[in-house]
């Protein structure tokens, strides 16, 4: 098994485990869910992997957002919205709303063609 196959296998197994733990919903072919899955996988991707670089570049574009650290806490550290809200001293819904906004922004950056198609299909 080469490195690329090993990375794919690891990613698939990680997604299955995250689904079991209810961290992500089942795989849907929409840009939001795909972006969430990539964010959960990001810490495990090789630093110079093409996907890692694309995600890093996308994250760099939202880094100035007040709630950027909530993305890191949620997807890289596995914190719940409630725990993140306590750190920010705001309501759970505030974190959820800003998380959704930031993930949608990342989806537009990472999957611009898919987002456009989803808008046209709505």
BELHUMO-V272039 format. One line per field, one symbol per residue. ss: DSSP state (~ for helix, > for strand, _ for the rest). phi: phi as a letter, one per 20 degrees, with the letter a starting at -180 (. if undefined). A space follows every 10 residues. Layout:
BEGIN
ss->???
phi->???
END
This chain:
BEGIN
ss->__~~~~~~~~ ~~~~~~~~~~ __________ ~~~~~~~~~~ ~~_______~ ~~~~~~~~~~ ~~_____~~~ ~~~~~~____ ~~~~~~~~__ _~~~~~~~~~ ~~~~~~~~~~ _~~~~~~~~~ ~_
phi->.effffffff fffffgfffg elecfgfcec fffffgffff egfeffgdfg fgfffgfffg fdgefgdgff ffffeedmfe ffffgffelc fgfffgffff ffffffffff cfffffffff ef
END
